[in-house]
Amino acid sequence: MEEIIKNKVNEYRTKVGLTQEELAVKIGVTRQTIIAIERGNYTPSVLLAMKLAGVFKVPVETLFSISYE
């Protein structure tokens, strides 16, 4: 069984009206990093996940979940 990290970053970013670039600036990463996270190609560090959750004012567990496939 493979562990897959799923995220709702795109959903929350869109909901609050931020562009990928604006979100990247807020948390100190590149737009490419945001793209990779949203596509599921990059799993952020705990610190980065906490920064993302802080921007959206939600728990980390709301943004990220593990599924087993």
Secondary structure as UniProt FT lines:
FT   STRAND          3..7
FT   HELIX           9..16
FT   HELIX           20..27
FT   HELIX           31..39
FT   HELIX           46..56
FT   HELIX           60..63
FT   STRAND          64..68
//
